[in-house]
Amino acid sequence: MSPSSPRHAPPTRSKIAGGLAALACAACCAIPLLITAGVLTGAGAAVLKQTLLAVATGLAVLALGMWWLHRRRSSHRAATPGCGCGAAGCG
């Protein structure tokens, strides 16, 4: 099966976590604009930057972990024929 098959596509929860990580990263990039607009002070920007970087990194790791777990489970299901209970008509 090709890597782009639906079985190997990232699950929805992984896509959501990845999207939120990208959003946190974009917010981090917007900090200089918020300082220029007078919305943030230098100290507030420093705290916000560290927080957003930590959140973005955590969400990215979470998204990759969920995708890895999804691929591992789907590969395991594909390698195990049937359900393994031995009942007639199972599988």
KAQUILIN-V52546 format. One record per residue. N is the residue number from 1. PHI is phi in degrees with one decimal (none if undefined). BURIAL is # if it has 24 or more other C-alpha atoms within 12 Angstrom, else .. Layout:
BEGIN
n | phi | burial
N | PHI | BURIAL
N | PHI | BURIAL
END
This chain:
BEGIN
n | phi | burial
1 | none | .
2 | -75.6 | .
3 | -63.5 | .
4 | -93.7 | .
5 | -68.8 | .
6 | -59.4 | .
7 | -66.1 | .
8 | -99.7 | .
9 | -71.5 | .
10 | -63.5 | #
11 | -69.2 | .
12 | -58.9 | .
13 | -63.8 | .
14 | -71.5 | #
15 | -64.4 | .
16 | -66.2 | .
17 | -63.0 | #
18 | -65.4 | #
19 | -65.1 | .
20 | -66.8 | #
21 | -63.6 | #
22 | -65.4 | .
23 | -65.8 | .
24 | -64.2 | #
25 | -66.0 | #
26 | -65.2 | .
27 | -65.2 | .
28 | -65.4 | #
29 | -71.3 | .
30 | -86.8 | .
31 | -58.1 | #
32 | -59.5 | .
33 | -68.2 | .
34 | -68.7 | .
35 | -67.0 | .
36 | -62.6 | .
37 | -75.8 | .
38 | 85.2 | .
39 | -77.0 | .
40 | -121.0 | .
41 | -94.3 | .
42 | -62.0 | .
43 | -68.5 | .
44 | -64.1 | .
45 | -66.6 | #
46 | -64.2 | .
47 | -65.5 | .
48 | -63.2 | #
49 | -62.6 | #
50 | -63.5 | .
51 | -65.4 | .
52 | -65.6 | #
53 | -64.4 | #
54 | -65.6 | .
55 | -65.4 | #
56 | -62.4 | #
57 | -65.3 | .
58 | -61.5 | .
59 | -67.2 | #
60 | -65.5 | #
61 | -64.3 | .
62 | -62.0 | .
63 | -62.5 | #
64 | -66.6 | #
65 | -64.3 | .
66 | -66.7 | #
67 | -65.9 | #
68 | -61.2 | .
69 | -63.8 | .
70 | -61.8 | .
71 | -64.2 | #
72 | -65.1 | .
73 | -66.0 | .
74 | -68.6 | .
75 | -68.3 | .
76 | -66.5 | .
77 | -64.4 | .
78 | -68.8 | .
79 | -80.9 | .
80 | -100.3 | .
81 | -74.6 | .
82 | 67.4 | .
83 | -100.5 | .
84 | 87.1 | .
85 | -85.3 | .
86 | 81.7 | .
87 | -74.9 | .
88 | -65.8 | .
89 | 79.5 | .
90 | -80.2 | .
91 | 123.1 | .
END
